[in-house]
Amino acid sequence: MSGLSGLPLRDDLVGEEPYGAPQIDVPVVLNVNENPYPPSGELRRAMGEAIQEAAATMNRYPDREAVALREDLASYLGNGLTARNIWVGNGSNEIMGQLLTAFGGPGRRMLTFTPTYSMYPEYARNTCTAYVTEPRNPDFTVDAGLVLSAVEHHTPTVVVITTPNNPTGTCTAPEVIDEICSATDAIVVVDEAYQEFSRHPGALPLLARHPRLVITRTMSKAFAMAGGRVGYLAAAPEIVDACRIVRLPYHMSLQTQVLARVALAHRDELLARVEELAEECRAFQGWLQGHGYEVVPSEANFVLFGRFKDRHSVWQGLLDRGVLIRETGPEGFLRASAGTPREMAALKRALAEINSEGRHP
Ligand SMILES: *Cc1c(COP(=O)(O)O)cnc(C)c1O
């Protein structure tokens, strides 16, 4: 019998490292675009009570189709959507994995526009889907011409447009999505993880016209539920059915479904901070500009800024001062999430100190 060396790992996984942002315990955490506000005491009590009640049926499998949660999400999204248009997963990363399992796979391609979310290549790799990219415009926008010529060139079955885009915060207007969907047979996935923070309209009203359009959302950011792991999509029922084929049975635990429904019932409280965080983010962009940084205009709860000769030393300098942000995006840039006023003050203070040491930009 052979030991652990030479495990029969898939050839394409040999040498790969588990990926993810560093989870470091520091006073100011602004690196993964979480909502900095924990649930209120009243909401925590409601969650506890709902879990206690649900625990009475923990011996049974949960609702495989998560119908009640999908109904709640449909009513949150409006636009004439029903539970048949909604699918849920453990974070939108699971949703994306299911979409690629159903519509990607060996011999097929997924197309994205860089710089964009660093998890997409992982979803592609795990589902044996080829990952192809085209660069965004110099201002990090995409237009229909750019997308459609890339589609013609790469012939993907899945195209992902992230709006607001991570890590740039750049939006893509519904008119552009509309034009793209009208001109391709590919599945067009619009990742709206940060849509609640944006002042620009999202793509939901387009669903009625485009049967191959999929809009993904998450409760991790605006809903302050990153720990709950709830992502979802809105699309035609046929797309939902495709995800139902490839999902693992009972993929959404009883407690996840219950907690997500409590959160949705308290959405006024949870979403109340969204406007505040968006405003905090805009104020920070103004501050950065005023201090001579290059800022990518953002409609999300984070901002990409630079341009640093040595971004790693700035990142490290911030960490040394108890502020964790993200070393991501194009060379020379860093990304910081919007936090509480106190956290933003700490970030600005730390940046100013580093600046006075002559390390910027
Ligand atoms: C944070 C984020 C998500 C959400 O991920 P979850 O798995 O739902 O926590 C999806 N897309 C983008 C671009 C993100 O930045």
The ligand as a Gaussian input file, in Angstrom:
#p B3LYP/6-31G(d) Opt

LIG

0 1
 C      -18.665000      38.771000      -1.852000
 C      -18.998000      38.436000      -3.255000
 C      -19.934000      37.442000      -3.531000
 C      -20.700000      36.758000      -2.421000
 O      -20.119000      35.638000      -1.965000
 P      -20.918000      34.714000      -0.923000
 O      -20.439000      33.360000      -1.296000
 O      -22.387000      34.880000      -1.173000
 O      -20.531000      35.171000       0.431000
 C      -20.244000      37.172000      -4.846000
 N      -19.675000      37.850000      -5.848000
 C      -18.783000      38.822000      -5.621000
 C      -18.212000      39.577000      -6.766000
 C      -18.411000      39.128000      -4.317000
 O      -17.496000      40.085000      -4.104000

